[in-house]
Amino acid sequence: MQKYKTNSSNQKIESIMCGKKSISFDKPLVMGILNLTPDSFFDGGQYIDTDSILERAKQIIDEGADIIDLGAYSTRPGAEDIDVEEEWRRMQPALSCIRKALPNAILSIDTFRSELVRRVVREFGACIVNDISGGTMDDKMFETVADLKVPYIMMHIKGTPQTMQSHAVYENLMDELIEFFKERVRQLNELGAKDIIIDPGFGFGKTLEHNYEIMAQLNDFKSLGLPLLIGISRKSMIYKLLGGEAKDSLNGTTALNMVALMGGAHILRVHDVKEAVECVNLYNKMQIQ
């Protein structure tokens, strides 16, 4: 159950539960990305054996991240569609070695498939479910999350990873996003799910202009009274504006992460944990002046 306290400038969500672990939002958190895919847009293919996976997981924790986010299905535009068995084949050994080596780590599973969620929780215990589809690509996801009582990250997308960029049309972008979250959250609440985090879905069915419109209006999401996750790490919205490629986009990522924190972000989802943690530390220092 989420608890709330309010000050004059921002609503602060205190905590949610992931199994027996409490996740506090007294200060912004950092989620480190661990891609188990061969084709993700930035680091695809780097972490496909247990040694490299475990090394990356330890790096994420050592650099100060609060959560490790594991993804076994690439969601870059036009990515190959794989079945749940292939997704599980990639995910299961990674979870096995991380749970053994880092038993206290809070894990997030980046998947839109309820069957995978049930397998993960049954074999490895409670985790955060990070669903890029906001429940739109699996009609059993909401009842699964509610039944398992696990935290749920609801991201906004139009279409699927294979079609989303052809669906990037809105009459009123922010109004549509807010209404999407209100309706989907209502459905989850009716099933008994309460520990919900929202993610605007930068780049998922949005143009460059849409992404910066959302970034400029993050404060609008405070009306939902839910924790806000921002994931813009090394995305094309940065290098298409500034030039270069994903590998050249760390500076732009850090700049926008600070903008996100000032707009009310509770979680930064990033490839570069050390830099994001430094960003959070600088932001926190400003809050006590």
N, C-alpha and C positions, 0 to 999 in steps of 0.2 A: 504494500500500500504506500503511495507517495504521500509525503508530508510537505507542507508549504509554510513559508514565512515570507512576508512582504515588507520591502522598504520603499522609500519614496521614489526610487528610480527603476527598480527591477524586481520582479518576482523571483525568489530563489527556491528551487526545489531542493530539499534537504537530502533525500536518499531514495533508492529503490533497492529491492532485494534480488540477488541472483543465487538461488539456493539458500545457503546459510551465510553468504557473504553480503555485506551491506556496501552499496556503491553510493558514496556521498557526493553531492553536488555543491558543497560549501564553496569549493573552488573549481574552476574548469578542469576537465580531464583530457588526457591524450590517449587516443586509440591508435596503436601501431598496426600497420597493414602487413599481413603475411600471405602473399599470393601463392597458391599451390598450383597455379595454371601454367601451361606452356606458352600462353598467348596474351597475357594481360598487357595493357598498353605501355607500362613503364618497366616493370621488372619480371615480365613473364619468362618462365623457364629457369629462373635463378634458384628456386627452392622446390626441387622435385625429388630429392632423396632425403632420408631422415637426418643425415649429418648436417646438411645445409639448412634444413628446416629448423632443427634444434638450435643451431648457431644463430639463426635469425631471431628465433623466439627469445633466446637469452639476451641478444643485443637489444631487442625492443624493451625488455624489462630493465636491463642495466642502464639504458639511456633515460629511464624515468617514466615510461608509459604506464598507464593504469589498466589498460585492456589490450589484449591481442586479438585482432580480427582476422580470422582465417577464411579464405575464399577459394573454392575449388571449381568455380564456374566463371569464366571470363565474361564480364558485362561491358566490355568496350563496344563502341558502335560497330555493328556488323559481325560480332563475335560468333564463332561456331557454336551451335546448339549441341550439348551433350546430354545423355540420359542420366537418370539418378544413380545408376550403378557405376558409371564412370566417375560421377561426382563423389560418391562414397569411396570408391577405390583410391581417389586422391586424398580425401579427407581423413579416412580412418587411421592410417599409419601416422599421419602428422599429429592427430589428437593423442594417439597412444604414447608417442615419445614425449610430447609436451606435458601431458598429465603426469607422467612418471618423473620427469626432470624438474618441472615447475608446478607442483601440486596446488600451490596457493594462487596461481595466476588466474585472473578473471578472463574467460575466453568468450569471444563473440564468433558466431558462425554466420558467414555471409552466404545466405541461400534463400531462394524463394519457394523451396519444396518442403512441404510438411512431412513427407515421408523421411527425408533426410534429418529433419529436426528430431523426429521420434527416435530414429536410430542413434543419433548423437547423444541425446539425453538418457536413453536406456543404457548405453554402453559407457558413457563418460560423465554423466551427471549434468547438473544444470549449467546452462550457458545463456548468453544473450543471443537472441535471434535477430539478425540484421537482414531484413527483407527488402531488396531493391524494388520490389513490385508493390509494396504496401498491401499485400494480400490479393492483388488483382490477377496473379498468374497461377494461383492455386486456391480453389475455393474451400479447402480444408485447413488452410493455414491459421485462420483466426481461432477456430475451435481447438486446434492443436496447441496453440500458444496458451489459450485459456485453460485447457485441460492440464497442461504440464506446469503451469504457473511460472513461466520464465519471462524475463524482460523482453520487450519487442521493440525493435527499431523499425518504424514505418517510413519508408521513403516514397516520395512522389515520382512517378514515371508516367509517360504517355506511350502506350504501345509496349513493345518488348525490346531487349537489347538489339535484336535484329532489325526492328522497324522504327525505333523511337524517333530518329531524326527526321523521319517523314511525317511525324505527328506533331511537330513543334509549332502548333497554331493555337492561339488563345485570344479570346475577346478581352478579358481582363485577367492578366497573369496572376496577380497576388490574390484577387478574390477567388479565382478558381482553385488555387493551392489551399487557401484557408478552408474553403468549403469541402474540398477533398478530405482534408485531415479531420474536420469536424464530423463528417459523416462516417468515415472509417473508424475513428475513435469511438463514436457512439456505438457502432456495431460491436467493437471489442469490449466496451464497458458492459453491454447487455449480456455478453457471454461470461463476464466476471473477470476479464483481464484489466488490470489497472496500471501495471508498470510499463508505460509506453513512452518512447522517445521518438521525436519526429525529425525527419531529414528532408529538406526541400528538393534534393536530387539534382544538384548542379550537373548539367550536361546530359541529363537523361530526358530527352524530349524537349530540350531548350536550346535556343540559339545563343550566340555570344551575347547579344543584347539582353535576352531574357535572364541569363546568368547574372549579369551586373545589375539588372533591375532588382532581382531577388536580394543580392548582396547589399544593395543600398537600402533595402526595406526590411531587414531582418527583424527589426523591432516589432513589426506587425504580427509575428508569430507568438509574441508574448501573450496575446489575447487567448491563446489556447491553453495556457497554464501548464505546459509540458516541457521537459528538457529538450534542448535543440542540439542536434548533431550537424556539424558542417564538414563536408568532404570535398575539398577543392584541390587536394594535393597533386601538383604537377599536371593538372588537367589542361585540355586544349584551350579553355577560356583564358588561360594565362599566356601560353606561347603563341596563340593566334593573334593576340593583341600586341605582345611585346617582341615577337620574333623568336626564332630558334625552335627547339623541340622540347619534349618532356624533360630530357636530361638537363636542359638549361633553365629550368623553371623553379628552382628552389627559392631564389630571392622573391619572385612574385608570389609563390605559395606563402612564404612567411609574412609578406606584407598583407595579403588577404586574410591570413589567419588572425592577425591583430585586428583587422577590420571586423572580422566575425566575432571575436571576443568582445569588442566594444559594442557590437550589435546584440549581444546577449547569448552567444553560443556557450553551451555547457560541455560539449565534447568536440575536439578536433580530431578528425580521422586522417592520418598522415602516413606517408612513406618515411619521412625524415623525422624521427622521434626527438632526437637531441635538440634540433632547432625549434620544434614545436614546444617542447618543454621550456626552453629559454623564453619563448614568446609568452607562454602562460606565466612564467615567473615575473617577467617585466610587467605584464598586465596586472597581476596580483599586487605588485608593489604600488602601482598607481591607485589601487582601491583603498589603501590604508593611509594615504597622505591627507 
